[in-house]
């Protein structure tokens, strides 16, 4: 989820496991990083992601008519949880 800029009409969203691929992606050359173009919503469900993986994402804002100027967003990252997290100190009784 993100907050749109004042004049943003749509958004182009990029997501991938390579920082350079996400940073270098564009609407005309998205490579493997683009997952949404011309999106009006400010949320995105990326679907099931791989466990224990670092992902990079970027949201570009696109103004409306007459120029449809694209403002490239910052590249952010997050890491999904590992396959399992050991939990200790729990006792269950029935």
N, C-alpha and C positions, 0 to 999 in steps of 0.2 A: 504494500500500500504506500502511496506517496501523495503529496499535496501538489496540485498543478500550479504552474505559474499563472499570472493574471491574464495573459493573452493566449495561453495554450489551448488549441482546439483538439489536437490529437497527440498521441504518444507513440514512439517506436521503442520497443523493449528488446534488449539483448541479454542473453544469459548463456553462460558456458563455463567450462572448466579451465579455460586459458585466458588469463588477463589480457594478453596482447590481442587475442582474437576478438574479445569483447570491446576493447578500446579501439581497435581498428575497424570495427564493423560500421556499416552505413546502410541506409535504405537501398542504395543502388548496388552495394556489395556487402551483403550481410554475412557471407560465409556460413559457418555452422552456428552462429551466435544469435541470430534473430528468432524471437519467438512471438513477436507481435508487431504489426505495423498498422498505423492509422487507428489505434485503439483510443476510444473515448473514455473508458472506465479508468479509474485510478487505483485499481487492484488487479492482481494477476494470480491465477492458480497455475503454477508451473508443473503441476502433476507430481508423480512420484520421482524422487531424486535418489541418487545412489548414496548409500550410507558411508560415512567417513570420508566425504569428498568436499573439497573447497570449490565453491562456485563464485563466479564474478557476474555482476549484473549492472546494467546501465539503462536509464530511461532518458530518451531524447524528447524534448518538447517541440511540437510543430505548431506554429502560429496559423491562423486562418488566412483567408484571402485579404489582400490581393497577392501577397508574396510567399506565403507558406514557408517562412523562414524556419530552419531547423536549429535548435539550440541543443548542442551536445551536452549531456549530463555527465556527472562524475561517475567513475567506476567504483562500485562497492563490492564487498565480498562477505561471504558467510560460509561456515563449515557445518555440514550436517552431522548429526550425532553418529558415534561409532556403532558397530553392529550390536554391541551389548555393553551395558554399564553395570559393573558389579554393585549390588546393593547388600550391605551388611547390617547386622544389628536388628533384624526383623524376626519376630517370632509369631507364627500363626498357630492358633489352636482352634479346634472345632468341638 
